Amino acid sequence: MANLDNEFFSELTKDTAFVSADSGSLMTNRLRVPTPLYALNCIYGGGLPLSIMSQISGCPASGKSTFSYQCLGNYQKEYEHGVGVIFDQESSTDNDRLRMLGVDPSKVLRLPSTSLEESFANMFKMMNNIVKMQERIPDISAFMIYDTLSAGGTNNQHVATESGASAFNAGSMMEAPRVIKQNLANIFPYIEKFPVFIGFLNQVFTQIGTHVSKVAAPQQLGLNHNIHCHIKFGSNKDVFENGWLVGTESMVQLGKSKLSPKLSDIPCYIDATTGGRIDEVDSFVKYLTRDNIGIIKTGSYYSIKEAIDWMTEKHPVLKGNKNLMFYYKSIRRADLFHAIHEDYDLLQFLQVALMEVIGKVYPLQMDVMRSYYEKCMSECSWLKDSDPSTSNTEDTNESISVDESEDDAE
């Protein structure tokens, strides 16, 4: 029987475009872009992978654009030779708004609103140019946001309006979906050529039927057949304090995904008092308090005692760490939020704990999370070094208020 060695496969693939299937992995080996949702970063092993297409859908004001642009800001910080691109089909890009979300607009290319056909034509021209530039800039990559698929219209509609006619009935009803589907199918070869993330924002609405209501995309623009992952934002809920709108909250669901199980109810809190940014810590804490996660226990005070106990049992290096044991108390909600904001060790510890919880339910997902898990472990001084003097919690500890009487009672 022939030995299926390298020589055999070399002969078999001669004059073909075949490559070995172990030469790349969508789930584990792609470069990552951190998102403003720490829970999503843990699940996806560090963030959104480059070299994928994603649908980011939701009702108006649900957070999909804010999420996408904050990801773009993170991308700019991570990749020196990264190209940020916005297909501004809604003509809504604002320089000041981008800066509030952490984006440097001077290093982002914007395509003004145009027809669907022209927008995709410009996308392909740019990707061809990037491929040509790879020899000169080997680490060139791109992060593209298409905002949104339901805007722009088709060439036939644009011709009609430019002649003074209505866009209504210009072209067939299925023209836009066909344009989108055919162009998406031709993006995949470019994903093989250089690292690129393309996020297609898709507006959804509620269809009211005779018996049921369901959320759907307009013009039948569902993309599940042509994407790697679908991030769904639910309808938002306004949050008020003393009569003032201070934020909005929605729930994120991971739909079709080649990166993870279909997880749901990931909180996304947008803080209106900070210019409408996603509050990374608030969103993260809300996820950690879910009953099935249980890393943070809630009540009059918050507590991570149980998490410290089982994490210490699994990682003996944590035993006796004074800076970690400082949090072995009931803590006021605001003080815990402040601590996670300020104490990098605590943030990394909680992310490691979350990945441990997810890994218990989905053991194979640890392969996806592995590199990010190891990164968080190595960047948490509590987990990489048993010497508590190396921790950076001293300033944070002084500001945390604790209910000592509740601890004594327990």
C-alpha positions in Angstrom: 0.0 0.0 0.0 1.4 3.4 -0.9 2.7 5.6 1.9 0.7 8.9 2.0 3.8 11.0 2.8 4.7 14.5 1.7 6.1 13.3 -1.6 2.8 11.6 -2.3 0.8 14.7 -1.7 3.3 16.9 -3.6 2.8 14.6 -6.7 -1.0 14.6 -6.2 -1.3 18.3 -6.0 1.0 19.1 -8.9 -0.4 21.7 -11.3 -3.4 22.3 -9.0 -4.3 25.0 -6.5 -4.7 22.6 -3.6 -2.9 23.2 -0.3 -2.6 21.2 2.9 -5.6 21.6 5.2 -3.4 22.1 8.2 -1.9 25.3 6.8 -4.5 27.5 8.4 -7.3 27.6 10.9 -10.2 29.9 11.0 -10.8 29.3 14.7 -7.4 29.3 16.2 -4.6 30.7 14.0 -6.1 34.0 12.7 -5.0 37.4 14.0 -7.6 38.8 16.4 -9.1 42.2 16.9 -10.3 42.8 20.5 -13.9 43.9 20.9 -15.4 46.1 23.6 -17.2 43.0 25.0 -14.8 41.0 27.1 -17.1 38.1 27.2 -17.1 37.9 23.4 -13.2 38.2 23.4 -13.1 35.2 25.7 -15.5 33.1 23.7 -13.8 33.9 20.4 -10.3 33.5 21.7 -9.2 37.1 21.8 -11.7 38.9 19.6 -12.9 39.0 16.0 -10.5 37.1 13.7 -9.1 38.8 10.6 -9.9 36.9 7.3 -13.6 36.4 8.0 -16.9 38.0 6.9 -19.4 38.7 9.7 -23.0 39.9 9.7 -23.6 42.4 12.6 -27.4 42.9 12.7 -29.9 44.5 15.0 -32.7 46.9 15.4 -32.1 50.7 15.2 -30.0 52.0 18.1 -29.2 48.5 19.4 -25.5 49.0 19.4 -24.3 47.3 16.3 -22.6 50.5 14.8 -21.1 51.5 18.1 -19.7 48.0 18.6 -18.2 47.9 15.0 -16.5 51.3 15.3 -15.1 50.6 18.7 -13.6 47.4 17.2 -12.2 49.5 14.4 -10.5 51.7 17.0 -9.0 48.6 18.7 -7.8 47.4 15.4 -5.9 50.6 14.7 -4.1 50.3 18.1 -3.2 46.6 17.4 -2.0 46.8 13.8 0.4 49.4 12.6 -0.1 48.7 8.9 -3.8 48.1 9.2 -6.2 49.8 6.8 -9.5 51.0 8.2 -12.3 51.3 5.6 -15.9 52.5 6.0 -18.5 52.0 3.3 -20.7 54.9 4.4 -23.9 53.9 2.7 -26.0 55.8 5.2 -23.9 59.0 4.9 -23.7 59.0 8.7 -19.9 58.9 9.4 -19.0 61.7 11.8 -15.3 62.6 12.6 -16.1 63.6 16.2 -18.2 60.5 16.8 -15.4 58.3 15.5 -12.9 59.9 17.8 -15.2 59.4 20.8 -15.3 55.7 19.9 -11.5 55.5 19.8 -11.0 55.7 16.1 -8.4 58.0 14.4 -10.4 59.2 11.3 -7.3 60.5 9.6 -6.2 56.9 9.1 -9.6 55.6 7.9 -10.8 55.6 4.3 -14.5 56.4 3.7 -16.5 55.6 0.6 -19.4 58.0 0.3 -22.8 56.6 -0.3 -23.2 55.0 -3.7 -25.1 52.1 -5.3 -24.6 48.6 -4.1 -22.8 47.7 -7.3 -20.4 50.6 -7.1 -19.7 50.0 -3.4 -18.7 46.4 -4.1 -16.7 47.4 -7.2 -14.7 49.8 -5.0 -14.2 47.1 -2.4 -12.7 44.7 -5.0 -10.5 47.4 -6.4 -9.1 48.2 -2.9 -8.5 44.6 -2.1 -6.7 44.1 -5.4 -4.5 47.1 -4.5 -3.8 45.6 -1.1 -2.7 42.3 -2.6 -0.3 44.2 -4.9 1.1 46.1 -1.9 1.9 42.9 0.1 5.4 42.6 -1.4 6.2 46.0 -0.1 4.2 45.8 3.2 4.1 42.1 4.2 1.9 42.7 7.3 -0.7 44.8 5.6 -4.3 44.0 6.7 -7.7 45.6 6.5 -10.8 46.1 8.8 -13.8 47.0 6.7 -17.3 48.1 7.9 -20.2 48.2 5.5 -22.8 50.5 7.0 -25.4 49.3 6.0 -26.6 46.8 3.5 -30.2 48.2 3.5 -28.9 51.6 2.3 -27.5 52.7 -1.0 -29.9 51.3 -3.6 -29.0 49.7 -6.9 -27.6 51.1 -10.2 -31.0 51.0 -11.8 -32.5 53.0 -8.9 -29.8 55.6 -9.1 -30.3 56.0 -12.9 -34.0 56.5 -12.3 -33.5 59.2 -9.6 -30.8 61.0 -11.6 -33.3 61.3 -14.5 -35.9 62.8 -12.1 -38.0 59.6 -11.7 -38.8 57.7 -8.6 -36.7 54.8 -7.5 -39.9 52.8 -6.9 -40.1 49.9 -9.4 -36.7 50.7 -10.9 -35.4 47.2 -11.2 -36.9 44.1 -9.7 -37.7 43.5 -6.0 -35.0 40.8 -5.8 -32.3 42.9 -7.5 -30.6 44.1 -4.3 -30.4 40.7 -2.7 -29.0 39.2 -5.9 -26.3 41.9 -6.1 -25.3 41.3 -2.5 -25.3 37.5 -2.7 -23.2 37.4 -5.9 -20.6 39.9 -4.7 -20.3 38.2 -1.3 -19.5 34.9 -3.0 -16.6 36.5 -4.7 -15.0 38.0 -1.6 -13.9 34.6 -0.2 -10.8 34.3 -2.5 -9.4 37.6 -1.1 -9.8 36.3 2.5 -7.3 33.6 1.5 -4.8 36.3 0.2 -4.5 38.7 3.1 -5.9 39.3 6.6 -9.2 41.2 6.3 -12.3 41.5 8.5 -15.4 42.6 6.7 -18.4 43.4 8.9 -21.7 43.9 7.1 -24.1 45.9 9.2 -27.7 44.8 8.6 -30.8 46.7 9.9 -33.6 44.4 11.0 -37.2 45.1 11.9 -40.1 43.3 13.5 -42.6 41.6 11.2 -46.0 41.4 12.7 -47.9 38.3 11.4 -51.3 36.9 12.1 -50.1 34.6 14.9 -46.4 35.4 15.5 -44.0 38.2 15.3 -40.4 37.7 14.2 -37.3 39.8 13.5 -36.2 39.9 9.9 -33.9 41.8 7.5 -35.5 44.1 4.9 -35.5 43.1 1.2 -34.6 39.5 2.3 -31.0 40.5 3.0 -30.3 37.6 5.2 -26.6 36.6 4.8 -26.3 33.4 6.8 -25.3 31.3 3.8 -22.3 33.6 3.0 -20.7 34.5 6.3 -18.5 33.0 9.0 -20.3 34.4 12.0 -23.5 36.4 12.8 -23.5 38.8 15.8 -27.1 39.8 16.6 -28.0 42.8 18.8 -31.4 42.7 20.4 -33.7 45.7 20.9 -32.3 48.3 23.3 -33.7 49.3 26.7 -33.1 52.8 28.0 -31.6 53.3 31.5 -32.5 56.3 33.5 -31.1 57.9 36.7 -32.9 60.8 38.4 -34.8 61.4 35.2 -31.8 61.5 33.0 -31.0 59.0 30.2 -27.6 57.6 31.2 -27.4 54.6 29.0 -28.9 51.9 26.9 -28.6 48.1 27.2 -29.2 45.4 24.7 -28.4 41.7 24.6 -26.1 40.1 22.0 -26.6 36.7 20.6 -24.0 34.7 18.6 -26.0 33.2 15.7 -24.4 31.2 13.0 -20.8 30.8 14.0 -17.8 28.8 12.8 -16.0 30.1 15.9 -18.2 29.1 18.9 -21.5 27.5 20.0 -24.6 29.7 19.6 -24.3 31.6 22.9 -26.8 34.3 23.8 -27.7 37.0 26.3 -24.3 38.7 26.3 -25.0 42.2 27.8 -23.9 45.3 25.9 -24.2 48.5 27.9 -23.7 51.8 26.2 -22.9 54.7 28.5 -24.5 57.9 27.3 -22.5 59.9 29.8 -19.2 59.0 28.0 -20.3 60.0 24.5 -22.2 56.7 23.8 -19.3 54.2 24.2 -19.8 50.6 25.1 -18.8 50.3 28.8 -16.5 47.2 28.7 -16.6 46.6 32.5 -20.3 47.1 33.0 -21.1 44.8 30.1 -18.6 42.2 31.4 -19.8 42.3 35.0 -23.4 41.8 33.9 -22.4 38.6 32.0 -20.4 37.3 35.0 -23.4 37.7 37.3 -25.7 35.4 35.1 -26.9 32.4 37.0 -25.3 29.9 34.6 -21.9 31.8 34.9 -22.0 32.6 38.6 -18.5 34.1 38.8 -19.9 37.2 40.5 -22.6 36.8 43.1 -25.0 39.7 43.5 -27.2 41.0 46.3 -26.9 44.0 48.5 -23.1 43.6 47.9 -21.2 41.8 45.2 -18.9 38.9 45.8 -16.3 36.8 43.9 -15.5 34.6 46.9 -16.7 31.3 45.3 -14.7 32.1 42.1 -11.6 32.7 44.2 -12.1 29.4 46.0 -12.4 27.2 42.9 -9.8 29.1 41.0 -7.3 28.7 43.9 -8.1 25.0 44.0 -7.3 24.7 40.3 -4.3 27.1 40.4 -2.4 26.6 43.6 -0.1 29.5 42.8 -3.0 31.8 43.9 -3.0 30.4 47.4 -1.9 33.1 49.9 -1.8 35.9 47.4 -2.7 38.9 49.6 -3.8 41.1 46.7 -6.2 38.5 45.4 -7.5 37.7 48.9 -8.3 41.4 49.4 -11.3 40.7 47.2 -12.4 37.8 49.3 -15.1 40.1 50.8 -18.5 41.5 50.0 -17.9 44.6 47.9 -20.1 47.5 46.9 -21.2 47.3 43.3 -19.6 50.6 42.3 -16.3 49.7 44.1 -16.1 46.4 42.3 -16.6 48.2 38.9 -13.9 50.7 39.8 -11.6 47.8 40.8 -12.0 46.0 37.5 -11.4 49.3 35.7 -8.2 50.0 37.6 -6.8 46.6 38.5 -5.5 44.8 35.4 -4.7 41.7 37.4 -8.3 41.4 38.5 -9.6 41.9 35.0 -7.3 39.1 33.7 -8.2 36.8 36.6 -12.0 37.2 35.8 -11.4 36.5 32.1 -9.5 33.3 32.9 -12.3 32.3 35.2 -14.9 32.8 32.5 -12.9 30.7 30.0 -12.7 28.0 32.7 -16.5 28.0 33.0 -17.1 28.0 29.3 -14.5 25.2 28.9 -16.3 23.0 31.4 -19.5 23.1 29.3 -17.8 23.1 25.9 -14.4 21.4 26.3 -13.4 21.6 22.6 -14.0 25.4 22.7 -10.8 25.6 24.8 -8.9 24.9 21.6 -10.3 28.2 20.2 -9.7 30.1 23.5 -6.3 28.6 24.2 -4.0 31.4 23.0 -6.1 34.1 24.6 -6.4 32.0 27.8 -2.6 31.7 28.0 -2.2 35.4 27.2 -4.5 36.4 30.1 -2.7 33.9 32.4 0.7 35.3 31.5 -0.5 39.0 31.9 -2.0 38.3 35.4 0.8 38.5 37.9 -1.3 36.5 40.4 -1.3 33.6 38.0 2.2 33.7 36.7 4.0 34.7 39.9 3.2 33.6 43.4 4.9 36.8 44.8 2.0 39.1 45.7 4.3 42.1 45.7 4.3 42.1 41.9 0.6 42.8 41.7 -0.7 46.3 40.9 -3.7 46.5 43.2 -2.3 48.8 45.9 -4.0 52.0 44.6 -7.2 50.2 43.9 -7.4 48.5 47.3 -7.5 51.8 49.1 -10.6 52.9 47.3 -12.8 49.8 47.8 -15.4 49.9 50.5 -16.4 46.6 52.1 -19.2 45.5 54.3 -17.2 44.0 57.1 -20.3 43.1 59.2 -21.6 41.0 56.4 -18.3 39.2 56.1 -18.3 38.6 59.9 -21.8 37.2 59.7 -20.8 34.8 57.1 
